[in-house]
Amino acid sequence: MGRSFAQRSHETELMDTEAVSLDDYRACLKDLATVNALTLTHGPILRWLDQTTRSLEPGERVTVLDVGYGYGDLLRRIHAWSRRRRRTVSLIGVDLNPMSEPIAREATPAGVPIEYRTGNVFDYQPEQPVDFIISSQTTHHMSDQELAAFVRWMEQVAARGWFIADLHRHAIPFHVFRVLSRAARWHRFIQHDGPVSIARSFRRQDWEQILDAAGLAPDAARIRWHVPFRLCVSRLK
């Protein structure tokens, strides 16, 4: 019997459940950053930030908070974007896994001002106003109830808006990624968790229900599909 993609899967990911060494986790995150680059993962967030900051005054500082930064590759891409656009940006990351912080710091060149933190985002109390909150490939780790709470939290904390980038639940990326990850011999977590992540991810109606549960008006947030099989949710205030 084939796998059904009608509903979000509750299958667990090894990354969330299996204890590993720092070196093993570093290897996993490094391969995951390669996956992100090859599958154009960060493009939607970078384009959104570019569009939403065009109307700001030159020299106006923008604070961006990344929830679930992992290897820190998205924050480093945003830093590079800010240099090209001559945009003054404060970059902060919060990640639940305590091993992410030393690994991301190590992967970040000296002189790149990114503040990496460890902790539960619901306990995070920013010392300065946060303009934009972003989260990439993290929300599929949460239940629908947790996601509704996460959206409410972003609504409270983000002064200008927020952007969730995640996967579209569909048979094509599920089977293609399973073959690709094995052929590329990526980390065993990625070979196992990649297809599971897709099965745990979203379709438009999932996000519509989550946003409704969070108390957002139907037209408050935008749900948009991006190549390849990304489903992103954004909100501007």
Steps between C-alpha positions, in 0.01 A plus 500: 500500500643838401556791732217751528577872493144608585592588859816610678706202615581456870811293428798619704830621360833363620628854541232558764535172688845342468794607716816569297844646555586859414711384205220283363248781534741743332531261204121481479452878506778551246332259258166667570649836402609339172143377448372853568735643240419240233123525550490883509355490851593852608384681185142578611610655831776707340265632232237583762748690715625685194149608405383592849802716584508705177276771645714548811729798539869454409694415813189395693590197711294183462501214753439149364439200725546150354319223689670161459824619336682162504829551315444875476516498121183706453622772737834511318315536169298787646820666619645474148175643359512791743853584392400501133197719572690717750227427750582522871376176655518345846485121469388272784437126499323279754523120478372235737793261450799604716745355248387742227653804670867389509472344153346814346755723674785287368360516145460879512804703389656736750358847470154387390275638777240230560368434850431128547294392800373170641153454645130456449369787291190529718729588792703750296466859614675729249698787652427718197199529268495234226392624158478169314479138615595227255494123527624259235426126490418500871123513531444145372661384827202652687145379549209707370431619855861605551494678165192701593679606819812582297303722263343681796848548650636645175200732481590634843877528448550600134453873450495496118423142397601136484575230243477122531673295229427131496417203281200406287372153586494312171602163361743640240751668737459210745618238253751721316673605820519143627689397185715815487610488865611139467680561172681800652582298813393780728491449875277213613276747684435684176432178309242400761366839610471669160208290375348501850521881506308514172235263637473715815471823303209694359237567241314828466199383700728402790634853523153649462382298800811585704470872431131489589581320827758772572228763468616665178252643254476302172686767302757593768771259381602389153548133411712457189659208315863529384720280282595228587204384711528766769191634675563829677287717726569870544349789687563873475364741758 
